[in-house]
């Protein structure tokens, strides 16, 4: 397969959004995706871009993407968070995911960032095994907490 | 208690670092803090600041802080991550933590951000109970993954 890896552009955001929706389906959260193509363009390509994305292109089609942004560890310093690593179902098993993953890690390495973090579902054994085989570590005991827009609004009204 | 809440300045970073170290002790990771006061100043107060911090001041002393930065949810859009919420041991139980927490949530609300996220240790029941009482939700099944600097270097050398 002759796959091109490159930085995503505004015109890729429609394809990127389709991949985001495919992953949400896989994670049994089909209705959770509220982001729009326009928001991805506005947020990712403004003066201070909220994220960066690498895409994998094959025969003029986007078949995978890795979306990430900087975070800050008060223990280690500047770090990268890999928000999504997605390969279209029909193209899995061809090493596209590993190529995108390596691209993000290489970016972090070159920028001298101190950590790369991400989140994984505990039942996604294929992903967990892949990540640990590359030297990543699943943290023990740490839980992810979210306050969504509705709860935030309710909290602000009461406080 | 007459507590002043305000945005942290460069000159507060020594105090902020002490609080970071106090939290690392509590989390049984005393040796994990590699960040320095100079890095906090460089990273937090450059052209594109890597984080924002609110501090709680009492009698000219920094007794608490909340450090956060933007993240990007591919489901919801622009969001805030609360990296650390710390109150000095001797000042806990006086509502300082809640004040700082409310300040961060208010910031997120005013900026029309779509989510506030953070991480909590599962044995820190006081924190878990407080967060859920305010409308936050502990995610089921999501695990935090880290690749540290050493593993990143090892991975890049092999790939």
Contacts between the chains, C-beta under 8 A, distances in Angstrom:
chain1	res1	chain2	res2	distance
A	20	B	74	4.6
A	20	B	75	7.3
A	24	B	75	6.5
A	29	B	75	7.4
A	32	B	75	4.7
A	32	B	76	8.0
A	33	B	74	7.5
A	33	B	75	5.0
A	34	B	75	6.4
A	34	B	76	5.6
A	34	B	77	7.1
A	34	B	114	7.5
A	35	B	73	7.5
A	35	B	74	6.1
A	35	B	75	6.3
A	35	B	76	6.6
A	35	B	77	5.1
A	39	B	77	5.4
A	43	B	72	6.7
A	43	B	77	6.5
A	43	B	78	6.0
A	48	B	48	6.0
A	50	B	70	6.4
A	50	B	72	4.6
A	50	B	78	5.7
A	51	B	72	4.4
A	67	B	72	7.6
A	67	B	74	6.0
A	69	B	70	7.8
A	69	B	71	6.4
A	69	B	72	5.2
A	70	B	50	6.4
A	70	B	69	7.8
A	71	B	69	6.4
A	71	B	71	6.7
A	71	B	81	6.5
A	71	B	83	7.6
A	72	B	43	6.7
A	72	B	50	4.6
A	72	B	51	4.4
A	72	B	67	7.5
A	72	B	69	5.2
A	72	B	83	6.2
A	73	B	35	7.5
A	73	B	83	7.3
A	74	B	20	4.7
A	74	B	33	7.5
A	74	B	35	6.1
A	74	B	67	6.0
A	74	B	83	5.7
A	74	B	84	5.2
A	75	B	20	7.3
A	75	B	24	6.5
A	75	B	29	7.4
A	75	B	32	4.7
A	75	B	33	5.0
A	75	B	34	6.4
A	75	B	35	6.3
A	76	B	32	7.9
A	76	B	34	5.6
A	76	B	35	6.6
A	76	B	148	7.6
A	76	B	149	7.3
A	77	B	34	7.1
A	77	B	35	5.1
A	77	B	39	5.5
A	77	B	43	6.5
A	78	B	43	6.0
A	78	B	50	5.7
A	81	B	71	6.6
A	83	B	71	7.6
A	83	B	72	6.2
A	83	B	73	7.3
A	83	B	74	5.8
A	84	B	74	5.2
A	102	B	155	7.9
A	102	B	159	5.2
A	105	B	147	7.2
A	105	B	152	6.0
A	105	B	155	5.8
A	105	B	156	6.4
A	105	B	159	7.8
A	106	B	156	6.2
A	108	B	152	6.3
A	109	B	152	5.6
A	109	B	153	6.9
A	109	B	156	4.7
A	114	B	34	7.5
A	114	B	148	7.8
A	114	B	149	5.3
A	115	B	146	5.9
A	115	B	147	6.8
A	115	B	148	5.8
A	115	B	149	6.7
A	115	B	152	7.8
A	116	B	146	7.4
A	116	B	147	4.5
A	116	B	152	6.3
A	117	B	144	6.8
A	117	B	145	6.5
A	117	B	146	5.2
A	117	B	147	7.6
A	118	B	145	5.0
A	119	B	142	5.0
A	119	B	143	6.6
A	119	B	144	5.9
A	119	B	145	6.6
A	120	B	142	7.3
A	120	B	143	5.4
A	120	B	145	5.5
A	121	B	141	5.3
A	121	B	142	6.2
A	121	B	143	7.5
A	122	B	141	4.9
A	122	B	142	7.5
A	122	B	143	5.5
A	123	B	141	6.6
A	128	B	143	7.7
A	131	B	145	5.6
A	134	B	147	7.4
A	134	B	151	7.8
A	134	B	155	5.5
A	135	B	147	6.1
A	135	B	151	3.4
A	135	B	152	7.6
A	135	B	154	5.7
A	135	B	155	5.3
A	136	B	145	5.1
A	136	B	146	6.6
A	136	B	147	4.3
A	136	B	151	6.7
A	137	B	145	6.9
A	137	B	146	5.5
A	137	B	147	7.3
A	137	B	148	7.4
A	137	B	151	7.5
A	138	B	143	5.1
A	138	B	144	7.4
A	138	B	145	5.7
A	139	B	143	7.0
A	139	B	144	4.4
A	139	B	145	7.2
A	139	B	146	6.2
A	141	B	121	5.3
A	141	B	122	4.9
A	141	B	123	6.6
A	142	B	119	5.0
A	142	B	120	7.3
A	142	B	121	6.2
A	142	B	122	7.6
A	142	B	143	7.8
A	142	B	144	4.6
A	143	B	119	6.6
A	143	B	120	5.4
A	143	B	121	7.5
A	143	B	122	5.4
A	143	B	128	7.7
A	143	B	138	5.1
A	143	B	139	7.0
A	143	B	142	7.9
A	144	B	117	6.8
A	144	B	119	5.9
A	144	B	138	7.5
A	144	B	139	4.4
A	144	B	142	4.6
A	144	B	144	6.6
A	145	B	117	6.5
A	145	B	118	5.1
A	145	B	119	6.6
A	145	B	120	5.5
A	145	B	131	5.6
A	145	B	136	5.1
A	145	B	137	7.0
A	145	B	138	5.7
A	145	B	139	7.2
A	146	B	115	5.8
A	146	B	116	7.4
A	146	B	117	5.2
A	146	B	136	6.6
A	146	B	137	5.5
A	146	B	139	6.2
A	147	B	105	7.2
A	147	B	115	6.8
A	147	B	116	4.5
A	147	B	117	7.6
A	147	B	134	7.4
A	147	B	135	6.1
A	147	B	136	4.3
A	147	B	137	7.3
A	148	B	76	7.6
A	148	B	114	7.7
A	148	B	115	5.7
A	148	B	137	7.5
A	149	B	76	7.3
A	149	B	114	5.3
A	149	B	115	6.7
A	151	B	134	7.8
A	151	B	135	3.4
A	151	B	136	6.7
A	151	B	137	7.5
A	152	B	105	6.0
A	152	B	108	6.2
A	152	B	109	5.6
A	152	B	115	7.8
A	152	B	116	6.3
A	152	B	135	7.6
A	153	B	109	6.9
A	154	B	135	5.7
A	155	B	102	7.9
A	155	B	105	5.8
A	155	B	134	5.5
A	155	B	135	5.2
A	156	B	105	6.5
A	156	B	106	6.2
A	156	B	109	4.7
A	159	B	102	5.2
A	159	B	105	7.8
